[in-house]
Amino acid sequence: MAEENDKLHIRLHLYDTDMAVKVNRDEEIYYRNAAKLINDTVNTYSGLLKGKKSEKEILYAAMLVIALKYESEKGHNDTSEYDDILKRLTKEIEAVL
């Protein structure tokens, strides 16, 4: 039951839709920041493409930009190569000791 007490019901405005979500208290800021990112990105593309592209295409363009940012960051934070090196060095050190 303690887990349930750590949940918040919040309302987020995403472009032209209000959405009620139940979130962990410590994650609320991430949801609010994500909603802001979505709104800012959609508004930017809407301003650039309104009248030239459909609303659906504008939303897809915004999603693509957000996903590209995510994938780019994920690629920069990939530590698997370093993890492998550390494991090998640890084995070599342990073998010497």
Biopython code that builds the backbone (N, CA, C, O; Angstrom):
import numpy as np
from Bio.PDB.StructureBuilder import StructureBuilder

atoms = [
    (1, "MET", "N", (0.819, -1.191, 0.000)),
    (1, "MET", "CA", (0.000, 0.000, 0.000)),
    (1, "MET", "C", (0.865, 1.259, 0.000)),
    (1, "MET", "O", (0.428, 2.318, -0.451)),
    (2, "ALA", "N", (2.106, 1.139, 0.512)),
    (2, "ALA", "CA", (3.004, 2.295, 0.538)),
    (2, "ALA", "C", (3.310, 2.777, -0.874)),
    (2, "ALA", "O", (3.466, 3.975, -1.113)),
    (3, "GLU", "N", (3.394, 1.825, -1.812)),
    (3, "GLU", "CA", (3.651, 2.201, -3.196)),
    (3, "GLU", "C", (2.541, 3.090, -3.737)),
    (3, "GLU", "O", (2.809, 4.043, -4.469)),
    (4, "GLU", "N", (1.317, 2.791, -3.388)),
    (4, "GLU", "CA", (0.169, 3.551, -3.868)),
    (4, "GLU", "C", (0.218, 4.994, -3.358)),
    (4, "GLU", "O", (-0.210, 5.914, -4.055)),
    (5, "ASN", "N", (0.739, 5.189, -2.146)),
    (5, "ASN", "CA", (0.836, 6.528, -1.582)),
    (5, "ASN", "C", (1.883, 7.376, -2.288)),
    (5, "ASN", "O", (1.843, 8.604, -2.213)),
    (6, "ASP", "N", (2.811, 6.735, -2.966)),
    (6, "ASP", "CA", (3.848, 7.461, -3.690)),
    (6, "ASP", "C", (3.404, 7.856, -5.090)),
    (6, "ASP", "O", (4.188, 8.417, -5.856)),
    (7, "LYS", "N", (2.157, 7.571, -5.428)),
    (7, "LYS", "CA", (1.626, 7.896, -6.750)),
    (7, "LYS", "C", (0.883, 9.225, -6.718)),
    (7, "LYS", "O", (0.227, 9.565, -5.734)),
    (8, "LEU", "N", (0.997, 9.958, -7.800)),
    (8, "LEU", "CA", (0.279, 11.218, -7.966)),
    (8, "LEU", "C", (-0.600, 11.119, -9.202)),
    (8, "LEU", "O", (-0.226, 10.490, -10.192)),
    (9, "HIS", "N", (-1.744, 11.731, -9.141)),
    (9, "HIS", "CA", (-2.579, 11.900, -10.323)),
    (9, "HIS", "C", (-2.301, 13.302, -10.845)),
    (9, "HIS", "O", (-2.565, 14.294, -10.165)),
    (10, "ILE", "N", (-1.763, 13.374, -12.061)),
    (10, "ILE", "CA", (-1.480, 14.683, -12.637)),
    (10, "ILE", "C", (-2.147, 14.783, -13.999)),
    (10, "ILE", "O", (-2.477, 13.775, -14.625)),
    (11, "ARG", "N", (-2.336, 16.008, -14.441)),
    (11, "ARG", "CA", (-2.888, 16.265, -15.766)),
    (11, "ARG", "C", (-1.801, 16.927, -16.599)),
    (11, "ARG", "O", (-1.166, 17.895, -16.180)),
    (12, "LEU", "N", (-1.612, 16.387, -17.764)),
    (12, "LEU", "CA", (-0.634, 16.949, -18.688)),
    (12, "LEU", "C", (-1.359, 17.448, -19.928)),
    (12, "LEU", "O", (-2.298, 16.814, -20.411)),
    (13, "HIS", "N", (-0.920, 18.572, -20.429)),
    (13, "HIS", "CA", (-1.463, 19.078, -21.682)),
    (13, "HIS", "C", (-0.456, 18.753, -22.771)),
    (13, "HIS", "O", (0.665, 19.260, -22.764)),
    (14, "LEU", "N", (-0.862, 17.902, -23.710)),
    (14, "LEU", "CA", (-0.003, 17.498, -24.812)),
    (14, "LEU", "C", (-0.604, 17.989, -26.115)),
    (14, "LEU", "O", (-1.559, 17.411, -26.636)),
    (15, "TYR", "N", (-0.033, 19.056, -26.627)),
    (15, "TYR", "CA", (-0.450, 19.703, -27.859)),
    (15, "TYR", "C", (-1.905, 20.121, -27.778)),
    (15, "TYR", "O", (-2.197, 21.208, -27.280)),
    (16, "ASP", "N", (-2.824, 19.299, -28.249)),
    (16, "ASP", "CA", (-4.236, 19.697, -28.203)),
    (16, "ASP", "C", (-5.066, 18.743, -27.341)),
    (16, "ASP", "O", (-6.289, 18.688, -27.467)),
    (17, "THR", "N", (-4.392, 17.995, -26.467)),
    (17, "THR", "CA", (-5.059, 16.975, -25.660)),
    (17, "THR", "C", (-4.624, 17.087, -24.205)),
    (17, "THR", "O", (-3.440, 17.256, -23.914)),
    (18, "ASP", "N", (-5.587, 16.991, -23.293)),
    (18, "ASP", "CA", (-5.280, 16.890, -21.869)),
    (18, "ASP", "C", (-5.292, 15.421, -21.496)),
    (18, "ASP", "O", (-6.183, 14.672, -21.895)),
    (19, "MET", "N", (-4.297, 15.020, -20.732)),
    (19, "MET", "CA", (-4.158, 13.614, -20.385)),
    (19, "MET", "C", (-3.943, 13.482, -18.879)),
    (19, "MET", "O", (-3.082, 14.143, -18.299)),
    (20, "ALA", "N", (-4.742, 12.617, -18.260)),
    (20, "ALA", "CA", (-4.560, 12.317, -16.847)),
    (20, "ALA", "C", (-3.674, 11.089, -16.737)),
    (20, "ALA", "O", (-3.918, 10.070, -17.383)),
    (21, "VAL", "N", (-2.645, 11.199, -15.914)),
    (21, "VAL", "CA", (-1.743, 10.070, -15.705)),
    (21, "VAL", "C", (-1.454, 9.906, -14.219)),
    (21, "VAL", "O", (-1.509, 10.859, -13.441)),
    (22, "LYS", "N", (-1.150, 8.687, -13.858)),
    (22, "LYS", "CA", (-0.784, 8.357, -12.487)),
    (22, "LYS", "C", (0.708, 8.053, -12.502)),
    (22, "LYS", "O", (1.153, 7.136, -13.193)),
    (23, "VAL", "N", (1.487, 8.830, -11.732)),
    (23, "VAL", "CA", (2.940, 8.723, -11.796)),
    (23, "VAL", "C", (3.525, 8.591, -10.396)),
    (23, "VAL", "O", (2.899, 8.969, -9.406)),
    (24, "ASN", "N", (4.724, 8.055, -10.332)),
    (24, "ASN", "CA", (5.464, 8.059, -9.081)),
    (24, "ASN", "C", (5.846, 9.501, -8.760)),
    (24, "ASN", "O", (6.193, 10.273, -9.653)),
    (25, "ARG", "N", (5.779, 9.854, -7.493)),
    (25, "ARG", "CA", (6.104, 11.227, -7.077)),
    (25, "ARG", "C", (7.478, 11.668, -7.576)),
    (25, "ARG", "O", (7.648, 12.795, -8.043)),
    (26, "ASP", "N", (8.444, 10.777, -7.474)),
    (26, "ASP", "CA", (9.802, 11.147, -7.859)),
    (26, "ASP", "C", (9.995, 11.226, -9.376)),
    (26, "ASP", "O", (11.051, 11.656, -9.838)),
    (27, "GLU", "N", (8.998, 10.820, -10.147)),
    (27, "GLU", "CA", (9.087, 10.903, -11.604)),
    (27, "GLU", "C", (8.229, 12.010, -12.188)),
    (27, "GLU", "O", (8.225, 12.212, -13.402)),
    (28, "GLU", "N", (7.507, 12.725, -11.348)),
    (28, "GLU", "CA", (6.593, 13.766, -11.849)),
    (28, "GLU", "C", (7.314, 14.779, -12.731)),
    (28, "GLU", "O", (6.807, 15.148, -13.791)),
    (29, "ILE", "N", (8.479, 15.228, -12.310)),
    (29, "ILE", "CA", (9.208, 16.239, -13.075)),
    (29, "ILE", "C", (9.564, 15.725, -14.466)),
    (29, "ILE", "O", (9.574, 16.496, -15.426)),
    (30, "TYR", "N", (9.858, 14.431, -14.583)),
    (30, "TYR", "CA", (10.197, 13.867, -15.888)),
    (30, "TYR", "C", (8.988, 13.888, -16.822)),
    (30, "TYR", "O", (9.119, 14.183, -18.010)),
    (31, "TYR", "N", (7.809, 13.574, -16.279)),
    (31, "TYR", "CA", (6.592, 13.613, -17.086)),
    (31, "TYR", "C", (6.290, 15.037, -17.529)),
    (31, "TYR", "O", (5.919, 15.268, -18.680)),
    (32, "ARG", "N", (6.446, 15.982, -16.626)),
    (32, "ARG", "CA", (6.169, 17.378, -16.972)),
    (32, "ARG", "C", (7.178, 17.898, -17.996)),
    (32, "ARG", "O", (6.810, 18.621, -18.921)),
    (33, "ASN", "N", (8.435, 17.532, -17.830)),
    (33, "ASN", "CA", (9.450, 17.942, -18.798)),
    (33, "ASN", "C", (9.222, 17.291, -20.158)),
    (33, "ASN", "O", (9.432, 17.920, -21.194)),
    (34, "ALA", "N", (8.791, 16.028, -20.154)),
    (34, "ALA", "CA", (8.501, 15.339, -21.408)),
    (34, "ALA", "C", (7.335, 16.006, -22.129)),
    (34, "ALA", "O", (7.364, 16.183, -23.347)),
    (35, "ALA", "N", (6.309, 16.375, -21.362)),
    (35, "ALA", "CA", (5.158, 17.065, -21.965)),
    (35, "ALA", "C", (5.594, 18.393, -22.564)),
    (35, "ALA", "O", (5.137, 18.767, -23.644)),
    (36, "LYS", "N", (6.475, 19.107, -21.872)),
    (36, "LYS", "CA", (6.966, 20.391, -22.391)),
    (36, "LYS", "C", (7.759, 20.178, -23.679)),
    (36, "LYS", "O", (7.604, 20.929, -24.641)),
    (37, "LEU", "N", (8.606, 19.154, -23.691)),
    (37, "LEU", "CA", (9.379, 18.841, -24.891)),
    (37, "LEU", "C", (8.454, 18.532, -26.066)),
    (37, "LEU", "O", (8.673, 19.009, -27.179)),
    (38, "ILE", "N", (7.427, 17.736, -25.815)),
    (38, "ILE", "CA", (6.471, 17.404, -26.873)),
    (38, "ILE", "C", (5.793, 18.664, -27.380)),
    (38, "ILE", "O", (5.732, 18.896, -28.587)),
    (39, "ASN", "N", (5.283, 19.481, -26.464)),
    (39, "ASN", "CA", (4.588, 20.711, -26.862)),
    (39, "ASN", "C", (5.498, 21.651, -27.634)),
    (39, "ASN", "O", (5.102, 22.186, -28.670)),
    (40, "ASP", "N", (6.709, 21.858, -27.144)),
    (40, "ASP", "CA", (7.646, 22.756, -27.820)),
    (40, "ASP", "C", (7.979, 22.253, -29.220)),
    (40, "ASP", "O", (8.021, 23.035, -30.170)),
    (41, "THR", "N", (8.215, 20.954, -29.345)),
    (41, "THR", "CA", (8.592, 20.383, -30.640)),
    (41, "THR", "C", (7.427, 20.435, -31.621)),
    (41, "THR", "O", (7.610, 20.822, -32.776)),
    (42, "VAL", "N", (6.240, 20.053, -31.180)),
    (42, "VAL", "CA", (5.071, 20.088, -32.057)),
    (42, "VAL", "C", (4.766, 21.533, -32.460)),
    (42, "VAL", "O", (4.458, 21.797, -33.622)),
    (43, "ASN", "N", (4.849, 22.459, -31.521)),
    (43, "ASN", "CA", (4.581, 23.860, -31.848)),
    (43, "ASN", "C", (5.586, 24.410, -32.853)),
    (43, "ASN", "O", (5.217, 25.171, -33.748)),
    (44, "THR", "N", (6.845, 24.033, -32.714)),
    (44, "THR", "CA", (7.860, 24.462, -33.679)),
    (44, "THR", "C", (7.540, 23.946, -35.074)),
    (44, "THR", "O", (7.542, 24.708, -36.041)),
    (45, "TYR", "N", (7.264, 22.649, -35.175)),
    (45, "TYR", "CA", (6.975, 22.074, -36.486)),
    (45, "TYR", "C", (5.630, 22.551, -37.027)),
    (45, "TYR", "O", (5.456, 22.696, -38.237)),
    (46, "SER", "N", (4.703, 22.787, -36.145)),
    (46, "SER", "CA", (3.413, 23.306, -36.580)),
    (46, "SER", "C", (3.590, 24.695, -37.199)),
    (46, "SER", "O", (2.989, 25.009, -38.226)),
    (47, "GLY", "N", (4.411, 25.509, -36.565)),
    (47, "GLY", "CA", (4.684, 26.838, -37.100)),
    (47, "GLY", "C", (5.385, 26.792, -38.440)),
    (47, "GLY", "O", (5.136, 27.637, -39.301)),
    (48, "LEU", "N", (6.246, 25.834, -38.626)),
    (48, "LEU", "CA", (7.001, 25.716, -39.874)),
    (48, "LEU", "C", (6.211, 25.053, -41.000)),
    (48, "LEU", "O", (6.382, 25.400, -42.169)),
    (49, "LEU", "N", (5.346, 24.098, -40.648)),
    (49, "LEU", "CA", (4.735, 23.255, -41.673)),
    (49, "LEU", "C", (3.226, 23.413, -41.833)),
    (49, "LEU", "O", (2.636, 22.823, -42.739)),
    (50, "LYS", "N", (2.594, 24.205, -40.963)),
    (50, "LYS", "CA", (1.139, 24.360, -41.031)),
    (50, "LYS", "C", (0.739, 24.869, -42.420)),
    (50, "LYS", "O", (1.320, 25.827, -42.931)),
    (51, "GLY", "N", (-0.234, 24.232, -43.005)),
    (51, "GLY", "CA", (-0.677, 24.588, -44.350)),
    (51, "GLY", "C", (0.084, 23.867, -45.447)),
    (51, "GLY", "O", (-0.378, 23.786, -46.585)),
    (52, "LYS", "N", (1.259, 23.341, -45.099)),
    (52, "LYS", "CA", (2.065, 22.614, -46.079)),
    (52, "LYS", "C", (1.941, 21.106, -45.875)),
    (52, "LYS", "O", (2.001, 20.331, -46.829)),
    (53, "LYS", "N", (1.769, 20.701, -44.609)),
    (53, "LYS", "CA", (1.665, 19.280, -44.259)),
    (53, "LYS", "C", (0.432, 19.081, -43.401)),
    (53, "LYS", "O", (-0.063, 20.018, -42.775)),
    (54, "SER", "N", (-0.057, 17.854, -43.378)),
    (54, "SER", "CA", (-1.215, 17.545, -42.537)),
    (54, "SER", "C", (-0.801, 17.561, -41.068)),
    (54, "SER", "O", (0.384, 17.480, -40.742)),
    (55, "GLU", "N", (-1.794, 17.667, -40.189)),
    (55, "GLU", "CA", (-1.500, 17.653, -38.753)),
    (55, "GLU", "C", (-0.827, 16.346, -38.355)),
    (55, "GLU", "O", (0.065, 16.330, -37.506)),
    (56, "LYS", "N", (-1.255, 15.260, -38.969)),
    (56, "LYS", "CA", (-0.659, 13.950, -38.688)),
    (56, "LYS", "C", (0.823, 13.942, -39.059)),
    (56, "LYS", "O", (1.645, 13.426, -38.302)),
    (57, "GLU", "N", (1.170, 14.505, -40.209)),
    (57, "GLU", "CA", (2.570, 14.547, -40.630)),
    (57, "GLU", "C", (3.397, 15.440, -39.703)),
    (57, "GLU", "O", (4.561, 15.148, -39.428)),
    (58, "ILE", "N", (2.795, 16.520, -39.227)),
    (58, "ILE", "CA", (3.477, 17.410, -38.282)),
    (58, "ILE", "C", (3.761, 16.663, -36.986)),
    (58, "ILE", "O", (4.860, 16.763, -36.442)),
    (59, "LEU", "N", (2.780, 15.917, -36.488)),
    (59, "LEU", "CA", (2.984, 15.138, -35.263)),
    (59, "LEU", "C", (4.059, 14.078, -35.460)),
    (59, "LEU", "O", (4.886, 13.865, -34.574)),
    (60, "TYR", "N", (4.056, 13.412, -36.611)),
    (60, "TYR", "CA", (5.075, 12.405, -36.887)),
    (60, "TYR", "C", (6.459, 13.037, -36.978)),
    (60, "TYR", "O", (7.436, 12.455, -36.505)),
    (61, "ALA", "N", (6.553, 14.214, -37.577)),
    (61, "ALA", "CA", (7.843, 14.909, -37.660)),
    (61, "ALA", "C", (8.355, 15.222, -36.260)),
    (61, "ALA", "O", (9.540, 15.045, -35.978)),
    (62, "ALA", "N", (7.475, 15.683, -35.387)),
    (62, "ALA", "CA", (7.860, 15.986, -34.006)),
    (62, "ALA", "C", (8.297, 14.717, -33.283)),
    (62, "ALA", "O", (9.300, 14.726, -32.570)),
    (63, "MET", "N", (7.556, 13.630, -33.459)),
    (63, "MET", "CA", (7.935, 12.365, -32.826)),
    (63, "MET", "C", (9.298, 11.894, -33.324)),
    (63, "MET", "O", (10.111, 11.391, -32.548)),
    (64, "LEU", "N", (9.537, 12.059, -34.611)),
    (64, "LEU", "CA", (10.810, 11.634, -35.182)),
    (64, "LEU", "C", (11.964, 12.422, -34.574)),
    (64, "LEU", "O", (12.995, 11.839, -34.238)),
    (65, "VAL", "N", (11.810, 13.723, -34.427)),
    (65, "VAL", "CA", (12.864, 14.553, -33.855)),
    (65, "VAL", "C", (13.136, 14.146, -32.409)),
    (65, "VAL", "O", (14.291, 14.037, -31.999)),
    (66, "ILE", "N", (12.080, 13.925, -31.642)),
    (66, "ILE", "CA", (12.245, 13.516, -30.240)),
    (66, "ILE", "C", (12.917, 12.143, -30.167)),
    (66, "ILE", "O", (13.807, 11.935, -29.342)),
    (67, "ALA", "N", (12.503, 11.213, -31.018)),
    (67, "ALA", "CA", (13.106, 9.875, -31.019)),
    (67, "ALA", "C", (14.575, 9.942, -31.437)),
    (67, "ALA", "O", (15.407, 9.217, -30.891)),
    (68, "LEU", "N", (14.898, 10.804, -32.400)),
    (68, "LEU", "CA", (16.293, 10.956, -32.817)),
    (68, "LEU", "C", (17.151, 11.500, -31.677)),
    (68, "LEU", "O", (18.282, 11.053, -31.485)),
    (69, "LYS", "N", (16.624, 12.457, -30.924)),
    (69, "LYS", "CA", (17.359, 12.975, -29.765)),
    (69, "LYS", "C", (17.606, 11.859, -28.750)),
    (69, "LYS", "O", (18.703, 11.726, -28.207)),
    (70, "TYR", "N", (16.578, 11.072, -28.507)),
    (70, "TYR", "CA", (16.684, 9.958, -27.559)),
    (70, "TYR", "C", (17.737, 8.955, -28.029)),
    (70, "TYR", "O", (18.604, 8.558, -27.251)),
    (71, "GLU", "N", (17.669, 8.548, -29.281)),
    (71, "GLU", "CA", (18.610, 7.562, -29.818)),
    (71, "GLU", "C", (20.028, 8.100, -29.818)),
    (71, "GLU", "O", (20.972, 7.363, -29.532)),
    (72, "SER", "N", (20.188, 9.372, -30.134)),
    (72, "SER", "CA", (21.508, 9.988, -30.129)),
    (72, "SER", "C", (22.094, 9.984, -28.727)),
    (72, "SER", "O", (23.261, 9.636, -28.545)),
    (73, "GLU", "N", (21.307, 10.362, -27.742)),
    (73, "GLU", "CA", (21.768, 10.354, -26.351)),
    (73, "GLU", "C", (22.089, 8.942, -25.881)),
    (73, "GLU", "O", (23.078, 8.713, -25.186)),
    (74, "LYS", "N", (21.242, 8.007, -26.269)),
    (74, "LYS", "CA", (21.470, 6.613, -25.888)),
    (74, "LYS", "C", (22.804, 6.131, -26.448)),
    (74, "LYS", "O", (23.542, 5.413, -25.774)),
    (75, "GLY", "N", (23.110, 6.525, -27.678)),
    (75, "GLY", "CA", (24.371, 6.142, -28.302)),
    (75, "GLY", "C", (25.570, 6.753, -27.603)),
    (75, "GLY", "O", (26.619, 6.117, -27.495)),
    (76, "HIS", "N", (25.422, 7.984, -27.126)),
    (76, "HIS", "CA", (26.516, 8.647, -26.413)),
    (76, "HIS", "C", (26.731, 8.062, -25.031)),
    (76, "HIS", "O", (27.823, 8.175, -24.475)),
    (77, "ASN", "N", (25.722, 7.449, -24.478)),
    (77, "ASN", "CA", (25.807, 6.901, -23.123)),
    (77, "ASN", "C", (26.043, 5.405, -23.093)),
    (77, "ASN", "O", (25.937, 4.785, -22.035)),
    (78, "ASP", "N", (26.360, 4.817, -24.232)),
    (78, "ASP", "CA", (26.613, 3.379, -24.284)),
    (78, "ASP", "C", (27.978, 3.089, -23.675)),
    (78, "ASP", "O", (29.007, 3.495, -24.216)),
    (79, "THR", "N", (27.982, 2.399, -22.570)),
    (79, "THR", "CA", (29.239, 2.107, -21.869)),
    (79, "THR", "C", (29.662, 0.653, -22.008)),
    (79, "THR", "O", (30.599, 0.221, -21.337)),
    (80, "SER", "N", (28.996, -0.106, -22.857)),
    (80, "SER", "CA", (29.304, -1.535, -22.957)),
    (80, "SER", "C", (30.765, -1.783, -23.340)),
    (80, "SER", "O", (31.385, -2.719, -22.835)),
    (81, "GLU", "N", (31.315, -0.958, -24.219)),
    (81, "GLU", "CA", (32.711, -1.119, -24.620)),
    (81, "GLU", "C", (33.631, -0.955, -23.413)),
    (81, "GLU", "O", (34.567, -1.735, -23.233)),
    (82, "TYR", "N", (33.368, 0.050, -22.591)),
    (82, "TYR", "CA", (34.187, 0.285, -21.400)),
    (82, "TYR", "C", (33.974, -0.805, -20.354)),
    (82, "TYR", "O", (34.910, -1.203, -19.661)),
    (83, "ASP", "N", (32.754, -1.277, -20.248)),
    (83, "ASP", "CA", (32.470, -2.366, -19.312)),
    (83, "ASP", "C", (33.284, -3.606, -19.667)),
    (83, "ASP", "O", (33.830, -4.266, -18.783)),
    (84, "ASP", "N", (33.366, -3.920, -20.947)),
    (84, "ASP", "CA", (34.143, -5.079, -21.395)),
    (84, "ASP", "C", (35.625, -4.914, -21.066)),
    (84, "ASP", "O", (36.273, -5.854, -20.605)),
    (85, "ILE", "N", (36.152, -3.725, -21.303)),
    (85, "ILE", "CA", (37.563, -3.459, -21.009)),
    (85, "ILE", "C", (37.821, -3.603, -19.511)),
    (85, "ILE", "O", (38.807, -4.217, -19.102)),
    (86, "LEU", "N", (36.931, -3.036, -18.696)),
    (86, "LEU", "CA", (37.091, -3.136, -17.241)),
    (86, "LEU", "C", (37.031, -4.588, -16.763)),
    (86, "LEU", "O", (37.783, -4.981, -15.872)),
    (87, "LYS", "N", (36.151, -5.369, -17.346)),
    (87, "LYS", "CA", (36.063, -6.783, -16.971)),
    (87, "LYS", "C", (37.363, -7.519, -17.303)),
    (87, "LYS", "O", (37.865, -8.302, -16.497)),
    (88, "ARG", "N", (37.905, -7.258, -18.500)),
    (88, "ARG", "CA", (39.162, -7.899, -18.892)),
    (88, "ARG", "C", (40.308, -7.473, -17.980)),
    (88, "ARG", "O", (41.107, -8.306, -17.554)),
    (89, "LEU", "N", (40.389, -6.174, -17.681)),
    (89, "LEU", "CA", (41.453, -5.689, -16.797)),
    (89, "LEU", "C", (41.318, -6.275, -15.397)),
    (89, "LEU", "O", (42.312, -6.629, -14.764)),
    (90, "THR", "N", (40.082, -6.373, -14.921)),
    (90, "THR", "CA", (39.843, -6.955, -13.599)),
    (90, "THR", "C", (40.310, -8.401, -13.565)),
    (90, "THR", "O", (40.938, -8.827, -12.596)),
    (91, "LYS", "N", (40.009, -9.160, -14.615)),
    (91, "LYS", "CA", (40.446, -10.563, -14.682)),
    (91, "LYS", "C", (41.969, -10.663, -14.694)),
    (91, "LYS", "O", (42.545, -11.523, -14.028)),
    (92, "GLU", "N", (42.620, -9.777, -15.456)),
    (92, "GLU", "CA", (44.070, -9.799, -15.540)),
    (92, "GLU", "C", (44.691, -9.448, -14.189)),
    (92, "GLU", "O", (45.657, -10.086, -13.771)),
    (93, "ILE", "N", (44.152, -8.453, -13.511)),
    (93, "ILE", "CA", (44.653, -8.058, -12.192)),
    (93, "ILE", "C", (44.464, -9.184, -11.189)),
    (93, "ILE", "O", (45.366, -9.491, -10.409)),
    (94, "GLU", "N", (43.291, -9.794, -11.211)),
    (94, "GLU", "CA", (43.026, -10.909, -10.287)),
    (94, "GLU", "C", (43.955, -12.086, -10.567)),
    (94, "GLU", "O", (44.382, -12.777, -9.642)),
    (95, "ALA", "N", (44.266, -12.313, -11.835)),
    (95, "ALA", "CA", (45.163, -13.418, -12.173)),
    (95, "ALA", "C", (46.567, -13.157, -11.647)),
    (95, "ALA", "O", (47.244, -14.082, -11.198)),
    (96, "VAL", "N", (47.003, -11.918, -11.699)),
    (96, "VAL", "CA", (48.340, -11.556, -11.218)),
    (96, "VAL", "C", (48.395, -11.650, -9.691)),
    (96, "VAL", "O", (49.398, -12.085, -9.125)),
    (97, "LEU", "N", (47.328, -11.246, -9.043)),
    (97, "LEU", "CA", (47.299, -11.286, -7.568)),
    (97, "LEU", "C", (47.169, -12.701, -7.105)),
    (97, "LEU", "O", (47.126, -12.955, -5.901)),
]
sb = StructureBuilder()
sb.init_structure("model")
sb.init_model(0)
sb.init_chain("A")
sb.init_seg("    ")
for serial, (resi, resn, name, xyz) in enumerate(atoms, 1):
    if name == "N":
        sb.init_residue(resn, " ", resi, " ")
    sb.init_atom(name, np.array(xyz, "f"), 0.0, 1.0, " ", f" {name:<3s}", serial, name[0])
structure = sb.get_structure()
